[in-house]
Amino acid sequence: MMAALAQRWLPFLAWQRPTRATMWRDLMAGLTVSLLAIPQCMAYAQLCGVPAQYGLYGAFIPSIVGALFGSSALLSTGPVALTSLLTAASVGLVATPGTANFYAAVTLMALLSGLMQIGLGLARAGMLLSLLSHPVLVGFINAAAVVITLSQVPALLGITVPPGRSALADLWHLLTHLGQVHGPSAVLGLLAVQMLVVAKRAAPRLPGVLIMVATLTAVSWAIDFAGRGGKVVGVIPTGLPGLSMPTLDWPTLVALLPAALVVSLVSFTEAMSSCKLIALKTQTRWDENQELIGQGLAKVVAAFSQSMPVSGSFSRSALNLASNAVTAWSGIFAAGFVLLALLLLTPLLHHLPKPALAAMIIVAVANLVDVPAMRSAWATSRDDGVAALLTFGATLVFAPQIQNGILA
């Protein structure tokens, strides 16, 4: 009885006993996932509007907590695109991007959305969340992919766009200010996109993201990209993140509550899609309520370790699965390699061009676009099709406050 109760609250106690063979496979899978996670999480930090180290911190301690307390052994926890964009859009309403108040509000968002997920898990609401309207989510995710892409095109081309405007206004600004394109930024950005696309098609087993990052960082240093007016990642603090209490500003907290609920629901939906894929491929079971608790704890830990809201990553989880990982130790090992990067490699990332990060985001979110799902919703039921199209349109109209699209 006591053992069952302990395993209910501490699911890692029920892990299968590792062998030398499984540990080796998990170690190699963890290394492979970390090679994608390190540059990808830095890119998602840029999407969220916070310094690059916030993304790396999110791939460290929160990733370990997600592995320890989640129910899906191969789910990779850390910064993800959709949650990052939702956070940036929501926090931008209460704080000025690029300020200390903005960064504090981002960590507060991680705390609030995490506590909400834990509460939902304790209330056994996981099954109810799995019944969220599919057409609405399809419309929202497709529109969010468009918004994410448009938000990164200026960084890709080196154009400055006034913040806080609609996606359509940003698109118009881009089209009418093409003369302001920064040549070196556009060259490196478009080259990064091409390298990622070619690597994915021609050599999917190679770490294409890592190769692109290493190559363009060296090129950036060699041509003095920053000296030519290009934007680079800059100084990333070396070492572990400091543990601190998020700033509990009452007016900000109240203002963020509705958006925190949306972040918690959407991020769990993203994690849930990964859990379902893993369960199908590995013929294992997972528990919606335990995953809510695990992902919620990961968010709360992120709030106390200078990071941003995290979730289960579909791309990194799929890579973990494809790399023949066996147990949740693969996630622990991946976090360990991120720790090594924080301790040893951050000086090497100083010259990483931000257009390369924008390229990573654009190529990654291309996988979110699912036009056949929109068509399927319409073919299944006209009501479903209308719901998907209305959500798609509302999300674009409300952008950058895209959380209003799904609320509508």
Secondary structure as GFF3:
##gff-version 3
##sequence-region A 1 408
A	DSSP	alpha_helix	2	9	.	.	.	ID=ss1
A	DSSP	three_ten_helix	11	14	.	.	.	ID=ss2
A	DSSP	alpha_helix	20	48	.	.	.	ID=ss3
A	DSSP	alpha_helix	52	58	.	.	.	ID=ss4
A	DSSP	alpha_helix	61	69	.	.	.	ID=ss5
A	DSSP	beta_strand	76	78	.	.	.	ID=ss6
A	DSSP	alpha_helix	81	91	.	.	.	ID=ss7
A	DSSP	alpha_helix	100	122	.	.	.	ID=ss8
A	DSSP	alpha_helix	126	129	.	.	.	ID=ss9
A	DSSP	alpha_helix	134	157	.	.	.	ID=ss10
A	DSSP	alpha_helix	167	176	.	.	.	ID=ss11
A	DSSP	three_ten_helix	178	180	.	.	.	ID=ss12
A	DSSP	alpha_helix	183	202	.	.	.	ID=ss13
A	DSSP	alpha_helix	208	223	.	.	.	ID=ss14
A	DSSP	alpha_helix	250	282	.	.	.	ID=ss15
A	DSSP	alpha_helix	288	304	.	.	.	ID=ss16
A	DSSP	beta_strand	311	313	.	.	.	ID=ss17
A	DSSP	alpha_helix	314	322	.	.	.	ID=ss18
A	DSSP	alpha_helix	329	344	.	.	.	ID=ss19
A	DSSP	three_ten_helix	346	349	.	.	.	ID=ss20
A	DSSP	alpha_helix	354	365	.	.	.	ID=ss21
A	DSSP	three_ten_helix	366	368	.	.	.	ID=ss22
A	DSSP	alpha_helix	371	380	.	.	.	ID=ss23
A	DSSP	alpha_helix	382	398	.	.	.	ID=ss24
A	DSSP	alpha_helix	403	407	.	.	.	ID=ss25
###
